[in-house]
Amino acid sequence: MTTRLRAFAALAGLCAAGALADAEIELSQEIATRQDLVQTALGREPADLLIKGPTVLNVFTGVWLPKQDIVIRGERIAWTGDSGTWPGKAAKTIDASGEWAVPGFGESHKHIESSYLTPEYEAQLVIPRGNTWTVEGSHEVSNVVGEHNVDFWLAAENAGSPLKIFPAIGSATPPTVYELGGGYYGYNEMRDFLQQDLRVVALGEVMDWPSVSNRDAPGNQRIWEMIQATWDKRGVVEGHGSGMTKVDDINAFAAAGLSSDHEVRLAEEGLEKVRRGIFLEVRTGAMPLLFPKLLEAGITDWSSISVTTDDRDVAATEQLGSMDYNIRMAIESGVPVEIAYQLGSYNTARHFNIDHLVGSIAPGRYADVVLLDDPKSVSITRVVANGKLAGKGGTEYLLPVAKIDYPDWAYNTINIGREIVADDFAIVAPEGRDTVNVALMEPFVFGPKFFEDTLPVVDGVVHADTARSISKVAVVDRYHGKGAVSKMFWRGVGPLTPGSALASSQMHDIHNVWALGNDDAAMALAVNTVAKLGGGWALVSGGKVVATVTLDIAGLMTARPVAEVGAEVEAMFAAADQMEWIGAPGLPDRMRFAFLTATPWTWQLVAPYEGNPGGFVDVTSGETHPVVW
């Protein structure tokens, strides 16, 4: 007998003798909950709530089941079946006869930060609209609070908020090697986050495709370490395939193990990606093109597709809706009603391996039920979340907002270190010049090279030319206390009203402070106002601050009621409507995304860093260039 077999024999003998009988494992709260549900399902213990009589969508089969009962114990579903056949008793009953019941909606890819609300107030906004759980793409706040990322996202639920958040750890922390904010994640950090809490489900959208695909790229080791840590802990690796339309690139993306893409814009692109096993997280803008294409292609299995929001602020959500809007758009784009609700719930739950908790009306899952009077129009009557009546009429939140005392690390995040002055934005010309060559950019330009033009020099300083739609932009480092400023000229965007500027600490994805203006003093006033707010937006017109939005949590969100924050945002848009702007009228809200350094962006303005005091860099290659010459 080998040594290994003798060891097994000895162990078997010990077990038979009962030597290990006292080595009991302490059972978790989840197991205790399941044990309790068993007794309620069998009618031995009472239920807390019974939802009586609705027609229920079974997302496992895609079939509506009439006259069903949903039995709830605590926060979970204990029993489902034909109405009146459960053998137990319930403390309360909701009569839903004549209504339709679907599972609570779940986001497959959302940045709650873009709503401007902290999670407990996000719940107030979205739960009446049917959204009861969210996979949070956390690389916005992760770039600010670093090691506190998971603590931040779970605080609201731990304090009693019914909105369940499943963090996907921000792979873009930092977004590129040319940026550094408040966090840095590699193998150890990713492993620790996954070990910290089972609600952490994924590595969030891997955006730095040049670092993934090029072995010699400076960020190659870090991003592959994070992918390995995720797989070591059996997490999901999320992708970001913006601009990736060539079949070879799509194959490489899938081969890398990037399991999903929320950046699909073209119909053929989406079809090619889903054919290669990439889970599509489809935003509303792509639905009218993509979904008819999938139907035309004869797709019968939609399990690799979901609908999602990505970014939508509080005012837009109040006007359009949340996941209810997304599902409605899918239906209007031709998706069968039953499948549309699967796209908004079960498919996402299964993709992230959390379908034992959310995504269906079935025993053991959280008691998240959206009641409708018309499934085709997604007309919501009531929403039950975690077993409690939480919303009605699609807009009214019925529960108290969880109270959270956010710590100093969440509030004190704007560290510019000094008062910014007008001279910080001056772009000095080479001595003796009347005009200079300048590098120009535009919002959302993806080309391999920047534009060039000439601008006048007055008293040794280069000036913008709004008559030719050229404004000045700047990035102010908010993290390192040195007040570092980079600046250059952009065209096609900016204020025309004299003495005007716009600044914000929402600058995806590193979230420094950006400023856009036609006057250096106005830009300084806007940036200093944002700093004094602790983060947010500041709009300056005619040399005066005319509107602000306070985002004092991480410079990205605020712990204030939906109506209050929504009113601030609307007031800012209203003030901007009184001004003149280059191109489209009104506030250029898109500027908060215009400084992205993710694929397919190439040349971008970032905060000054060692070796590049001007901050102008090709983020795919590291090449730098002066902004004037």
C-alpha positions as CSV (number, residue, x, y, z in Angstrom):
1,M,0.0,0.0,0.0
2,T,1.4,3.4,-0.9
3,T,1.9,6.2,1.6
4,R,-1.0,8.2,0.1
5,L,-3.4,5.2,0.4
6,R,-2.3,4.5,4.0
7,A,-3.1,8.1,4.9
8,F,-6.6,7.8,3.4
9,A,-7.2,4.5,5.2
10,A,-6.1,6.1,8.5
11,L,-8.4,9.1,8.0
12,A,-11.3,6.7,7.1
13,G,-10.7,4.9,10.4
14,L,-10.8,8.1,12.4
15,C,-14.1,9.1,10.7
16,A,-15.6,5.7,11.4
17,A,-14.5,6.0,15.1
18,G,-16.2,9.4,15.4
19,A,-13.0,11.2,16.0
20,L,-14.1,14.0,13.8
21,A,-17.7,14.1,14.9
22,D,-17.2,17.3,17.0
23,A,-15.6,19.3,14.2
24,E,-18.8,21.1,13.3
25,I,-18.7,24.1,10.8
26,E,-20.5,27.2,12.0
27,L,-23.3,27.8,9.6
28,S,-23.6,31.2,7.9
29,Q,-26.6,33.6,8.0
30,E,-27.4,32.6,4.4
31,I,-27.8,29.0,5.4
32,A,-29.9,30.0,8.4
33,T,-32.1,32.0,6.0
34,R,-32.5,29.0,3.7
35,Q,-33.3,26.7,6.6
36,D,-36.1,29.1,7.6
37,L,-37.4,29.3,4.1
38,V,-37.8,25.5,4.0
39,Q,-40.1,25.5,6.9
40,T,-42.2,28.3,5.4
41,A,-42.4,26.6,2.0
42,L,-43.8,23.5,3.8
43,G,-46.4,25.6,5.7
44,R,-44.8,24.8,9.1
45,E,-43.8,28.5,9.7
46,P,-45.9,31.5,8.7
47,A,-45.1,33.9,5.9
48,D,-44.7,37.7,6.4
49,L,-46.3,38.6,3.1
50,L,-48.4,36.9,0.4
51,I,-48.8,38.5,-3.1
52,K,-52.0,37.0,-4.2
53,G,-53.2,36.2,-7.7
54,P,-51.0,38.0,-10.3
55,T,-50.0,36.5,-13.7
56,V,-46.3,35.8,-13.1
57,L,-43.6,35.7,-15.7
58,N,-41.5,32.6,-15.2
59,V,-38.1,33.8,-16.6
60,F,-36.7,30.2,-16.7
61,T,-39.2,29.2,-19.3
62,G,-40.3,32.5,-20.8
63,V,-44.0,31.7,-20.0
64,W,-46.7,33.7,-18.2
65,L,-48.4,31.7,-15.4
66,P,-51.9,33.0,-14.5
67,K,-53.3,33.2,-11.0
68,Q,-50.2,32.6,-9.0
69,D,-49.3,33.3,-5.3
70,I,-45.9,34.5,-4.2
71,V,-45.1,33.6,-0.5
72,I,-42.5,35.8,1.2
73,R,-40.6,35.1,4.5
74,G,-38.5,38.1,5.6
75,E,-36.6,39.4,2.6
76,R,-36.9,36.2,0.5
77,I,-39.4,34.2,-1.5
78,A,-40.3,30.9,0.1
79,W,-42.9,29.5,-2.2
80,T,-44.6,30.1,-5.6
81,G,-47.5,28.3,-7.3
82,D,-51.1,28.2,-8.1
83,S,-53.1,30.7,-6.1
84,G,-54.7,29.3,-2.9
85,T,-52.7,26.0,-2.8
86,W,-49.9,27.0,-0.4
87,P,-50.6,25.2,3.0
88,G,-49.5,28.0,5.3
89,K,-50.7,31.3,6.6
90,A,-49.3,34.8,6.0
91,A,-49.4,37.9,8.2
92,K,-50.2,40.3,5.3
93,T,-51.6,39.9,1.8
94,I,-51.3,42.1,-1.3
95,D,-54.1,41.4,-3.7
96,A,-52.6,41.6,-7.1
97,S,-55.4,39.9,-9.0
98,G,-55.5,41.3,-12.6
99,E,-51.9,42.5,-12.4
100,W,-48.8,41.1,-13.9
101,A,-45.7,40.3,-11.9
102,V,-42.1,40.3,-13.2
103,P,-38.8,40.0,-11.3
104,G,-37.1,43.2,-9.9
105,F,-35.0,44.7,-12.6
106,G,-31.2,44.5,-12.4
107,E,-28.5,46.6,-14.1
108,S,-25.7,44.7,-15.8
109,H,-23.5,47.8,-16.1
110,K,-24.1,51.0,-14.3
111,H,-22.1,53.8,-12.7
112,I,-24.4,55.0,-9.9
113,E,-21.9,57.9,-9.6
114,S,-23.3,59.4,-12.8
115,S,-26.7,59.7,-11.2
116,Y,-25.0,62.2,-8.7
117,L,-26.7,60.3,-5.9
118,T,-25.2,58.1,-3.1
119,P,-26.6,54.6,-3.1
120,E,-29.3,55.1,-0.5
121,Y,-30.8,58.0,-2.6
122,E,-30.2,56.1,-5.8
123,A,-32.7,53.6,-4.2
124,Q,-35.2,56.4,-3.7
125,L,-34.8,57.2,-7.4
126,V,-34.8,53.8,-9.1
127,I,-36.7,51.3,-6.9
128,P,-40.2,52.9,-7.7
129,R,-39.1,52.4,-11.4
130,G,-38.5,48.7,-10.8
131,N,-34.7,48.6,-10.4
132,T,-34.0,46.6,-7.2
133,W,-30.4,45.5,-7.8
134,T,-27.4,46.8,-9.7
135,V,-24.0,45.5,-10.8
136,E,-22.0,48.7,-10.1
137,G,-19.0,49.4,-12.5
138,S,-17.1,51.0,-9.7
139,H,-14.1,52.5,-11.4
140,E,-15.4,56.1,-10.9
141,V,-15.4,56.1,-7.1
142,S,-12.4,53.7,-7.0
143,N,-10.2,56.3,-8.5
144,V,-11.1,58.6,-5.6
145,V,-11.3,56.5,-2.5
146,G,-9.0,53.6,-3.5
147,E,-8.9,50.9,-0.8
148,H,-12.4,52.0,0.6
149,N,-14.2,51.1,-2.6
150,V,-16.2,48.0,-1.4
151,D,-16.9,49.6,2.0
152,F,-18.5,52.5,0.2
153,W,-20.7,50.4,-2.1
154,L,-22.0,48.1,0.6
155,A,-22.6,50.7,3.3
156,A,-26.2,51.6,2.2
157,E,-27.4,48.0,2.0
158,N,-25.7,47.2,5.3
159,A,-27.7,50.2,6.7
160,G,-31.0,48.7,5.5
161,S,-31.4,50.1,1.9
162,P,-33.3,47.7,-0.2
163,L,-31.2,48.4,-3.4
164,K,-28.8,45.5,-3.6
165,I,-25.4,46.5,-5.1
166,F,-22.9,44.0,-6.5
167,P,-19.6,45.8,-7.0
168,A,-17.5,45.1,-10.1
169,I,-14.1,46.3,-9.1
170,G,-12.8,49.1,-11.2
171,S,-10.0,47.8,-13.5
172,A,-9.3,51.4,-14.6
173,T,-7.8,52.3,-11.3
174,P,-5.9,54.2,-12.7
175,P,-7.2,54.3,-16.2
176,T,-3.7,54.5,-17.8
177,V,-0.1,54.7,-16.6
178,Y,-0.2,58.4,-17.5
179,E,-2.7,59.2,-14.7
180,L,-2.8,58.7,-10.9
181,G,-5.7,59.4,-8.6
182,G,-6.7,58.2,-5.2
183,G,-6.3,54.4,-5.9
184,Y,-4.1,51.8,-7.5
185,Y,-5.3,48.2,-8.0
186,G,-3.2,45.2,-9.0
187,Y,-3.4,41.5,-8.1
188,N,-3.4,41.8,-4.3
189,E,-6.0,44.5,-4.2
190,M,-8.3,42.6,-6.6
191,R,-7.9,39.4,-4.6
192,D,-8.6,41.2,-1.3
193,F,-11.8,42.8,-2.6
194,L,-13.1,39.5,-3.8
195,Q,-12.3,37.9,-0.4
196,Q,-13.8,40.8,1.5
197,D,-17.5,40.1,0.6
198,L,-19.4,37.7,-1.6
199,R,-21.3,40.6,-3.1
200,V,-18.2,41.6,-5.0
201,V,-18.8,39.7,-8.3
202,A,-16.5,40.9,-11.0
203,L,-13.6,42.9,-12.4
204,G,-15.2,45.9,-13.9
205,E,-14.9,46.8,-17.6
206,V,-11.3,46.2,-18.7
207,M,-10.9,49.4,-20.7
208,D,-7.2,49.6,-21.4
209,W,-7.2,47.3,-24.5
210,P,-3.7,48.5,-25.6
211,S,-2.3,47.2,-22.3
212,V,-4.2,43.9,-22.7
213,S,-3.2,43.3,-26.3
214,N,0.3,44.6,-26.4
215,R,2.8,42.6,-24.4
216,D,5.3,45.6,-24.2
217,A,2.7,48.1,-23.0
218,P,3.5,49.7,-19.6
219,G,0.2,48.6,-18.1
220,N,0.3,45.0,-19.4
221,Q,1.4,43.4,-16.2
222,R,-1.0,45.2,-13.9
223,I,-4.1,44.5,-16.0
224,W,-3.3,40.8,-16.5
225,E,-2.6,40.5,-12.8
226,M,-6.1,41.8,-12.1
227,I,-7.6,39.3,-14.6
228,Q,-5.7,36.5,-12.9
229,A,-6.8,37.5,-9.4
230,T,-10.4,37.6,-10.6
231,W,-10.3,34.1,-12.0
232,D,-8.3,32.8,-9.0
233,K,-11.4,33.8,-6.9
234,R,-13.9,32.6,-9.6
235,G,-15.1,36.1,-10.4
236,V,-16.3,37.5,-13.8
237,V,-14.1,39.6,-16.0
238,E,-16.0,42.4,-17.7
239,G,-14.9,44.0,-20.9
240,H,-15.1,47.3,-22.7
241,G,-15.0,47.0,-26.5
242,S,-15.6,50.6,-27.6
243,G,-14.8,51.0,-31.3
244,M,-14.0,47.3,-31.7
245,T,-15.7,46.3,-34.9
246,K,-13.1,44.2,-36.8
247,V,-13.6,40.4,-36.5
248,D,-9.9,39.8,-35.7
249,D,-10.1,42.3,-32.8
250,I,-13.4,40.8,-31.6
251,N,-11.8,37.4,-31.6
252,A,-8.8,38.7,-29.6
253,F,-11.1,40.4,-27.1
254,A,-13.0,37.1,-26.5
255,A,-9.7,35.1,-26.4
256,A,-8.5,37.4,-23.7
257,G,-11.4,36.3,-21.5
258,L,-13.2,39.6,-21.5
259,S,-16.7,38.2,-21.1
260,S,-18.9,41.2,-21.9
261,D,-19.3,44.5,-23.7
262,H,-21.5,47.4,-23.0
263,E,-20.1,49.6,-25.8
264,V,-21.8,48.0,-28.8
265,R,-23.1,50.7,-31.1
266,L,-23.4,49.0,-34.5
267,A,-25.8,46.1,-35.4
268,E,-23.2,43.9,-37.2
269,E,-20.7,44.5,-34.4
270,G,-23.2,43.2,-31.8
271,L,-24.0,40.2,-33.8
272,E,-20.3,39.3,-34.3
273,K,-19.6,39.7,-30.6
274,V,-22.5,37.6,-29.3
275,R,-21.6,34.9,-31.8
276,R,-18.2,34.7,-30.1
277,G,-19.7,34.3,-26.6
278,I,-19.5,37.9,-25.5
279,F,-22.3,38.9,-23.2
280,L,-23.9,42.1,-24.5
281,E,-25.0,44.8,-22.1
282,V,-27.0,47.0,-24.4
283,R,-27.7,50.6,-23.8
284,T,-30.8,52.3,-25.2
285,G,-29.0,54.1,-28.1
286,A,-28.0,50.8,-29.7
287,M,-31.3,49.0,-29.3
288,P,-33.1,50.3,-32.4
289,L,-30.3,49.1,-34.6
290,L,-29.1,46.0,-32.8
291,F,-32.3,44.2,-31.8
292,P,-33.9,44.1,-35.2
293,K,-30.6,42.8,-36.6
294,L,-30.6,40.0,-34.0
295,L,-34.2,39.1,-34.8
296,E,-33.4,39.2,-38.5
297,A,-30.4,36.8,-37.9
298,G,-32.8,34.3,-36.3
299,I,-31.5,34.5,-32.8
300,T,-33.6,32.3,-30.6
301,D,-31.5,32.2,-27.5
302,W,-31.2,35.7,-26.0
303,S,-29.5,34.5,-22.8
304,S,-26.2,36.3,-23.7
305,I,-27.9,39.7,-23.9
306,S,-29.1,42.2,-21.3
307,V,-30.2,45.8,-21.3
308,T,-28.6,48.4,-19.1
309,T,-28.1,52.1,-18.4
310,D,-24.3,52.8,-17.9
311,D,-24.6,56.5,-17.2
312,R,-27.7,58.6,-16.6
313,D,-28.0,61.6,-14.2
314,V,-30.8,62.1,-11.7
315,A,-32.7,64.7,-13.8
316,A,-32.6,62.4,-16.9
317,T,-33.8,59.5,-14.9
318,E,-36.7,61.5,-13.5
319,Q,-37.7,62.4,-17.1
320,L,-37.0,59.1,-18.9
321,G,-37.0,56.4,-16.2
322,S,-34.5,53.8,-15.1
323,M,-34.4,50.1,-16.1
324,D,-38.1,50.4,-16.9
325,Y,-37.1,52.8,-19.7
326,N,-34.5,50.4,-21.0
327,I,-37.0,47.4,-21.1
328,R,-39.6,49.6,-22.7
329,M,-37.0,50.6,-25.4
330,A,-36.2,46.9,-26.0
331,I,-39.9,46.1,-26.5
332,E,-40.3,49.1,-28.9
333,S,-37.2,47.8,-30.8
334,G,-39.1,44.6,-31.5
335,V,-38.0,42.3,-28.7
336,P,-40.8,40.0,-27.5
337,V,-42.2,41.2,-24.2
338,E,-41.2,38.0,-22.3
339,I,-37.6,38.2,-23.6
340,A,-37.3,41.9,-22.8
341,Y,-38.0,41.2,-19.1
342,Q,-35.4,38.4,-19.2
343,L,-32.9,41.0,-20.6
344,G,-33.7,43.2,-17.6
345,S,-33.3,40.6,-14.9
346,Y,-32.5,36.9,-15.2
347,N,-29.9,37.0,-18.0
348,T,-27.7,39.5,-16.0
349,A,-28.1,37.5,-12.8
350,R,-27.0,34.3,-14.5
351,H,-24.0,36.1,-16.2
352,F,-22.7,37.3,-12.8
353,N,-23.5,34.0,-11.0
354,I,-26.0,35.6,-8.6
355,D,-29.1,34.0,-10.0
356,H,-29.6,32.1,-6.7
357,L,-30.2,35.6,-5.2
358,V,-31.8,37.8,-7.8
359,G,-33.3,37.9,-11.3
360,S,-36.4,35.7,-10.9
361,I,-39.6,35.2,-9.0
362,A,-38.6,31.9,-7.4
363,P,-38.0,30.3,-4.0
364,G,-34.8,31.4,-2.2
365,R,-34.4,34.6,-4.2
366,Y,-34.9,38.1,-2.8
367,A,-38.5,39.1,-2.8
368,D,-38.2,41.7,-5.5
369,V,-41.5,41.8,-7.5
370,V,-42.6,44.5,-10.0
371,L,-46.3,44.6,-10.4
372,L,-47.7,46.0,-13.7
373,D,-51.0,46.8,-15.2
374,D,-49.6,46.6,-18.7
375,P,-46.4,44.6,-19.4
376,K,-46.0,45.9,-22.9
377,S,-45.7,49.5,-21.8
378,V,-43.9,48.6,-18.6
379,S,-46.6,50.4,-16.6
380,I,-45.7,49.9,-13.0
381,T,-48.3,49.9,-10.2
382,R,-46.3,48.7,-7.2
383,V,-42.8,47.5,-6.4
384,V,-41.9,45.0,-3.7
385,A,-38.2,45.0,-2.7
386,N,-36.7,42.7,-0.1
387,G,-40.2,41.7,0.8
388,K,-41.5,45.2,1.5
389,L,-43.8,47.4,-0.5
390,A,-41.2,49.9,-1.6
391,G,-42.7,51.9,-4.5
392,K,-45.9,52.7,-6.4
393,G,-46.9,54.4,-9.5
394,G,-43.4,54.3,-11.0
395,T,-42.2,57.3,-9.1
396,E,-43.1,57.2,-5.4
397,Y,-40.7,55.7,-2.9
398,L,-42.5,54.3,0.2
399,L,-39.6,53.4,2.5
400,P,-37.4,55.5,4.8
401,V,-34.0,56.4,3.2
402,A,-31.2,54.6,5.0
403,K,-29.2,56.9,7.3
404,I,-25.4,56.8,6.7
405,D,-22.7,58.8,8.3
406,Y,-20.1,58.8,5.6
407,P,-16.5,59.1,6.9
408,D,-14.0,61.8,6.2
409,W,-12.4,59.8,3.4
410,A,-15.6,60.1,1.4
411,Y,-16.0,63.8,1.9
412,N,-12.5,65.4,1.9
413,T,-11.4,64.4,-1.6
414,I,-10.7,67.7,-3.4
415,N,-7.0,68.3,-2.6
416,I,-5.9,71.0,-5.1
417,G,-3.8,72.5,-2.3
418,R,-4.1,76.2,-3.2
419,E,-6.3,78.9,-4.8
420,I,-6.2,78.7,-8.5
421,V,-5.6,82.0,-10.3
422,A,-6.2,83.2,-13.9
423,D,-2.5,83.0,-14.7
424,D,-2.6,79.2,-14.1
425,F,-4.5,79.0,-17.4
426,A,-2.3,81.3,-19.5
427,I,-0.6,79.5,-22.4
428,V,2.7,81.4,-23.0
429,A,4.0,81.7,-26.6
430,P,7.6,81.2,-27.6
431,E,9.4,84.5,-27.4
432,G,8.9,87.0,-30.2
433,R,6.0,85.4,-31.9
434,D,2.8,87.0,-33.2
435,T,1.1,83.7,-34.0
436,V,1.8,80.1,-33.0
437,N,0.9,76.7,-34.1
438,V,-1.4,74.9,-31.7
439,A,-2.6,71.4,-31.1
440,L,-6.3,71.2,-31.2
441,M,-8.7,68.5,-30.0
442,E,-12.5,68.1,-30.1
443,P,-14.8,66.1,-27.8
444,F,-14.9,62.4,-28.7
445,V,-12.2,62.5,-31.4
446,F,-10.7,59.0,-31.8
447,G,-8.3,59.6,-34.7
448,P,-4.6,58.7,-34.5
449,K,-3.5,62.4,-34.7
450,F,-4.6,65.7,-33.2
451,F,-5.6,68.7,-35.3
452,E,-3.4,71.7,-35.9
453,D,-4.2,75.4,-36.4
454,T,-2.7,78.9,-35.7
455,L,-3.7,81.3,-33.0
456,P,-2.8,84.9,-32.3
457,V,-0.3,86.0,-29.6
458,V,-1.1,89.1,-27.5
459,D,1.5,90.3,-24.9
460,G,3.3,87.0,-25.1
461,V,0.1,84.9,-24.4
462,V,-1.8,82.6,-26.8
463,H,-5.5,83.4,-26.9
464,A,-8.6,81.3,-27.8
465,D,-10.7,82.3,-30.8
466,T,-14.4,81.8,-30.2
467,A,-15.2,83.3,-33.6
468,R,-13.6,80.1,-35.0
469,S,-15.2,77.9,-32.3
470,I,-11.9,77.5,-30.4
471,S,-12.1,77.5,-26.6
472,K,-9.6,76.7,-23.8
473,V,-9.8,73.6,-21.7
474,A,-7.8,72.7,-18.6
475,V,-7.3,69.8,-16.2
476,V,-6.5,70.5,-12.6
477,D,-5.0,67.8,-10.4
478,R,-7.3,67.3,-7.5
479,Y,-5.3,64.6,-5.7
480,H,-1.8,65.6,-4.8
481,G,-2.1,69.0,-3.3
482,K,0.2,70.8,-5.7
483,G,-2.4,72.6,-7.9
484,A,-0.9,71.2,-11.1
485,V,-2.7,72.5,-14.2
486,S,-2.5,71.4,-17.8
487,K,-4.2,73.4,-20.6
488,M,-4.7,73.5,-24.3
489,F,-7.3,74.5,-27.0
490,W,-10.3,72.6,-28.2
491,R,-12.7,73.4,-30.9
492,G,-16.4,72.8,-31.5
493,V,-17.4,73.3,-27.8
494,G,-17.5,76.0,-25.2
495,P,-19.3,79.2,-24.2
496,L,-19.7,82.3,-26.4
497,T,-21.1,84.5,-23.7
498,P,-18.1,86.7,-22.5
499,G,-16.4,86.0,-19.2
500,S,-17.7,82.4,-19.1
501,A,-16.6,79.0,-18.0
502,L,-17.8,75.6,-16.8
503,A,-15.9,73.3,-14.4
504,S,-16.6,69.9,-12.8
505,S,-15.0,67.2,-10.7
506,Q,-16.9,64.6,-12.7
507,M,-14.2,63.8,-15.3
508,H,-14.5,60.2,-16.4
509,D,-12.6,58.2,-15.4
510,I,-9.8,59.7,-13.2
511,H,-12.0,62.5,-11.9
512,N,-9.7,65.4,-11.7
513,V,-11.3,68.8,-12.2
514,W,-11.8,70.0,-15.8
515,A,-12.6,73.5,-16.9
516,L,-13.8,74.8,-20.2
517,G,-14.0,78.5,-21.0
518,N,-13.3,81.7,-22.9
519,D,-11.8,83.7,-20.0
520,D,-8.9,82.7,-17.7
521,A,-10.4,84.5,-14.7
522,A,-13.8,82.8,-15.2
523,M,-12.1,79.4,-15.4
524,A,-10.2,80.1,-12.2
525,L,-13.5,81.1,-10.5
526,A,-15.3,78.0,-11.7
527,V,-12.5,75.6,-10.5
528,N,-12.2,77.3,-7.1
529,T,-16.0,77.1,-6.7
530,V,-16.0,73.4,-7.4
531,A,-13.2,73.0,-4.8
532,K,-15.2,74.9,-2.2
533,L,-18.2,72.8,-2.8
534,G,-16.1,69.7,-2.1
535,G,-16.8,68.6,-5.7
536,G,-19.5,69.2,-8.2
537,W,-20.3,71.6,-11.0
538,A,-19.9,75.4,-11.3
539,L,-21.1,77.5,-14.2
540,V,-19.8,81.0,-14.6
541,S,-21.4,83.6,-16.9
542,G,-20.2,87.2,-17.3
543,G,-17.7,86.7,-14.6
544,K,-20.2,85.5,-12.0
545,V,-21.2,82.1,-10.7
546,V,-24.7,81.5,-12.0
547,A,-25.3,77.8,-11.1
548,T,-23.7,75.0,-9.0
549,V,-24.4,71.4,-8.3
550,T,-22.8,70.2,-5.0
551,L,-21.3,66.7,-5.2
552,D,-19.5,66.5,-1.9
553,I,-19.2,62.7,-1.7
554,A,-16.0,61.7,-3.6
555,G,-16.6,64.8,-5.7
556,L,-19.0,62.6,-7.6
557,M,-22.2,62.2,-5.6
558,T,-24.2,63.7,-2.8
559,A,-26.2,62.3,0.1
560,R,-29.3,64.4,-0.5
561,P,-32.9,63.7,-1.6
562,V,-33.7,63.0,-5.2
563,A,-35.9,66.1,-5.7
564,E,-33.3,68.5,-4.2
565,V,-30.5,67.2,-6.4
566,G,-32.7,67.0,-9.5
567,A,-33.7,70.6,-9.0
568,E,-30.1,71.7,-8.8
569,V,-29.2,69.9,-12.0
570,E,-32.3,71.4,-13.7
571,A,-31.3,74.9,-12.5
572,M,-27.9,74.5,-14.0
573,F,-29.3,73.5,-17.3
574,A,-31.7,76.4,-17.2
575,A,-28.9,78.9,-16.4
576,A,-26.9,77.5,-19.3
577,D,-29.9,77.9,-21.6
578,Q,-29.6,81.7,-21.0
579,M,-26.1,81.7,-22.4
580,E,-24.7,81.3,-25.9
581,W,-22.6,78.3,-26.8
582,I,-20.5,77.0,-29.7
583,G,-22.4,74.5,-31.7
584,A,-25.4,73.0,-30.0
585,P,-27.1,75.4,-27.5
586,G,-27.2,74.6,-23.8
587,L,-24.8,73.1,-21.3
588,P,-22.3,70.6,-22.8
589,D,-23.0,67.9,-20.2
590,R,-21.0,65.5,-22.4
591,M,-17.8,67.2,-21.4
592,R,-17.6,65.0,-18.3
593,F,-16.9,62.1,-20.6
594,A,-14.8,64.0,-23.1
595,F,-11.6,63.4,-21.2
596,L,-11.8,59.6,-21.2
597,T,-8.5,57.9,-21.8
598,A,-10.0,54.5,-22.7
599,T,-10.0,52.9,-26.1
600,P,-10.6,54.2,-28.7
601,W,-9.2,57.5,-27.5
602,T,-5.6,58.3,-28.5
603,W,-4.4,61.9,-27.9
604,Q,-5.8,63.4,-24.7
605,L,-5.2,66.1,-22.1
606,V,-4.4,64.7,-18.7
607,A,-3.1,66.3,-15.5
608,P,0.6,67.1,-15.6
609,Y,2.8,64.1,-14.7
610,E,6.6,63.5,-14.4
611,G,8.1,63.8,-17.8
612,N,5.1,65.6,-19.3
613,P,4.3,68.9,-17.6
614,G,2.0,69.8,-20.5
615,G,-0.2,66.7,-20.0
616,F,-0.8,66.2,-23.7
617,V,-0.2,62.5,-24.5
618,D,-1.2,59.7,-26.8
619,V,-2.5,57.3,-24.2
620,T,-2.0,54.3,-26.6
621,S,1.7,54.9,-27.1
622,G,3.0,57.4,-24.5
623,E,4.1,59.9,-27.1
624,T,3.9,63.5,-25.9
625,H,3.7,66.8,-27.8
626,P,3.7,70.5,-26.9
627,V,0.3,72.3,-27.1
628,V,1.9,75.3,-28.8
629,W,5.1,75.6,-31.0
